Amino acid sequence: MKKRLLIFCVIVVVVSVCVSFSACRFDSVTSLEKDSEIKAVELIYKDGYTIQLDKEGADYIANTIKAIPEFSQDSKILVNSRWEYEYDYTFRITFMRKQFFKKVKTTVDYRFGTTGIYTDSSGKQSKRYFENEWTYTVVGARKIANTNKEKSKEVRAYLDNLVSTQREDKYSQIKNTFLDEGYTLRDLEGAELNIVSLPDSNTFISLYASKGFEAINEKGTYYVYFADREKAEEFKTKFSDLGGYSNDVFCGYGSQDGKALISKLF
């Protein structure tokens, strides 16, 4: 009887250890595993632009991360309170993970391209750029790994092309909408894209937009510009009295009809 009880106790201990190990192993929410089933990847660009990657893009990013041999503890953790970080790209990855004998959905943020901002004891700030660095955070601690320059260049080209293509498509959509509403369009060139002046005042903005157009109909005139995000926001502030509008990298001003039209597109 005692022997049976001893065997039973040993079995219970072994099972408990196995279950505990499984819980630690399969209940991990810290990172992607080789067998993680990707459900969605959201790309948050360095200027805040956010897009949902299609399956091809999601698989590309997930496989790139899975191929990284090992993430290690960031050595800067000893003075972590003096560091702040900005990232070129953030990937909000949703995937299925093992938890005991079932799968559950988990979301983890990975980041690529790091600008580290260090503040010394006197309050002076300095910056370091870690171009090839991937990172994610575990309980407040950064885990980092580097890819080689060739792979980093490939990833950046891939991501920048995705964002650029979407923005170009949006610009074409804006132009087509004005055309469909009966506006006559004229593409802006040269100085018209560089410096935009507030009519009948000394207010102006050095916009240096990459492209833009003038839209005219019987209801009035509206101007649309394809600039960068920061300049577009500044544009909206300076031209608020003239129906100034901005969303992402696009901004415009002019007739209320034109403002209402462009507002509907975002």
Secondary structure, DSSP 8 states (H G I E B T S, - for coil): -HHHHHHHHHHHHHHHHHHHHHHHHHT--SS--TT-EEEEEEEEETTS-EEE--HHHHHHHHHHHHTS---EE-GGGGGGGGEEEEEEEEEEEEEEEEETTEEEEEEEEEEEEEEEEEE-TTS-EEEEEEEEEEEEEETTEEEEEE--HHHHHHHHHHHHHHHHHHHHHHHHHHHHHHHHTT-EEEE--THHHHEEE-TTSS-EEE---SEEEEEEETTEEEEEEE--HHHHHHHHHHTGGGT-EEETTEEEEE-HHHHHHHHTT-
